Amino acid sequence: MGDDVAMIRAALDAARAAGSLALLRRVFPGEPRVNGYVLAVSERLALVHQFHDFLDDGWTVLRIADIEEVVTEEARGFFARAFRERGLAPRLPPLEVPIATMAEALRALRREEQPVIVECETAEGGDADRYDLGAVCDVTDLHVHLRPVDGAGHWVPVEAIALGRITRLHVATPYLTTFLRYADPPPEMS
Amino acid sequence: MIGAELAAAQAAGAFVQLVRRGRAERYTNGFVHGVGADLVLVHQFHNFIDDGWIILPIADVAAVERGEREALFERALRGEQIATAPPPFPIALSSFAAVLRSIEAAAAPLIVESLPDPADLDPDADPDDPDFYLGVIAVLGDAHLTLDEVGTDGEWSTPEPIALSRILQVQLGTHYLRTFLAHAAPATAT
């Protein structure tokens, strides 16, 4: 398992160094593929500028251990060319996202008052997956305390999510930005 | 029951969420633009992005949701000045054959998803994972559809005919379809 993770990490780092468009195949049925440019790789996590159906979809922080395969530009000639022709080049996120750990990434989002989508995906998918959109209130050694917004745009009481369950973060996605524009105004954060 | 709810949503011009049965993408969000005996036509939206039209079996819809969440999405789309619209040509909804005849008459590109033919199934493939075709209609018979298809390499080919009885859903005008074809090899290459 450790060797597999090391190989995936090396493939991610090679994609990052080459600035290659990469397809990441993941173990989760809910979102088995992530398409984009790898911007940073740490021991356990990767930061990716992601695209959905040729649309810029902001940034995501992913666990390397959940990635089964990294398919890079050489194998994706048509897509890589289409991305170049559309000017879909890698971009840095609007804030620095350190990725040594999920806790570190979430603390940076809290400092910058950036909303986030937190996903806890499972092998079963469906209702077993957890998805929360909201604001980071606090990050401890074991949990993130997130004030979520429900699907109707209402802010709900703070919830603690175990850091060990988090498989993915989304930052500055168009969906997140647009959704919050029409949700209730955020409450005072302590 | 579901058919009546879909018809009511169409009459109200309301943004709804269709909860799908047995599909990896569990939800279809958008505005109903037509309801046949067995099929429904939806102008679909993905994360506030206009994503063209989908025709799917009513039997695949487990529930039609219209609540605060859907009202927020409708408000956001209005706020973003994104309007719903019918497809650019009439689509008969009496059967998938009728749908395809409408699309053929308009010479419109489309995406077809179908159940894999067990006889052609790769032993390693998931029998529930739909076949995905993107292209234009080459030949439409009484029982089968043949497409001029664009593969993931951007090149055109003509795959084996698809049994109409195995079609799961049809899409047109999606962002992916339009972008993909804009960068594919010219159709004259077939």
Interface residues (C-beta under 8 A of the other chain):
Chain A: P29 G30 H52 D53 F54 L55 D57 G77 F78 F79 R81 A82 E85 R86 G126 D150 G151 A152 G153 H154 T173 P174 Y175 T178 F179 R181 Y182 A183
Chain B: A24 R26 H46 N47 F48 I49 D51 G67 E68 R69 A71 L72 R75 A76 G79 E80 T152 D153 G154 E155 T174 H175 Y176 T179 F180 A182 H183 A184
